[in-house]
Amino acid sequence: MLLLGTVVSWLAIIFGALRVGLGFFVASGADAATRAEMAARYLGSATSGQAIDAGVMTFVFGVTLGVLVKIGRSLNR
C-alpha cells in the first residue's frame, strides 16, 4: 500500500509541475485572444490562472501524500 502511495505522490508532483509550467507558457501569449484559445486547447480551462491554481494544488497534494507515506514507512518499522 505504501508503494502505491509513493507512485501516486510522484505522479501528482510531476503532473502538477507540468500543469503549472504549461499555465505560465500560455500566460506568456501575445494577446488575450491567443491566450484564451491556448488555454482552452492545451489546458482545458477557461484561463491560464485556473490551470496554474489547479497545478499548484496537485503539486501540494503530491508533496503532502509523500510526507504521509514517509511517516507510514517510519511507523511500519
GIRA-V41444 format. One record per pair of residues at least 24 apart in sequence whose ideal C-beta (glycine too) atoms are under 10 Angstrom apart, sorted by the first residue. I is the first residue (numbers start at 0). J is the second residue. Records with the same first field share a line. If there is no record, write none. Layout:
I = J / J
This chain:
0 = 68 / 71 / 75
1 = 67 / 68 / 69 / 71 / 72 / 75
2 = 68
3 = 68
4 = 64 / 65 / 67 / 68 / 69 / 71 / 72
5 = 64 / 65 / 68 / 69 / 71 / 72
6 = 68
7 = 60 / 61 / 64 / 65 / 68
8 = 60 / 61 / 62 / 63 / 64 / 65 / 66 / 67 / 68 / 69
9 = 61 / 64 / 65 / 68
10 = 57 / 61 / 64
11 = 56 / 57 / 58 / 59 / 60 / 61 / 62 / 63 / 64 / 65
12 = 57 / 58 / 59 / 60 / 61 / 62 / 64 / 65
13 = 57 / 58 / 61
14 = 54 / 57 / 58 / 61
15 = 53 / 54 / 55 / 56 / 57 / 58 / 59 / 60 / 61 / 62
16 = 54 / 55 / 57 / 58 / 61
17 = 54 / 57 / 58
18 = 42 / 43 / 44 / 50 / 51 / 52 / 53 / 54 / 55 / 56 / 57 / 58
19 = 50 / 51 / 52 / 53 / 54 / 55 / 57 / 58
20 = 51 / 54
21 = 47 / 50 / 51 / 54
22 = 46 / 47 / 48 / 49 / 50 / 51 / 52 / 53 / 54 / 55
23 = 47 / 50 / 51 / 54
24 = 50
25 = 50 / 51
26 = 50 / 51
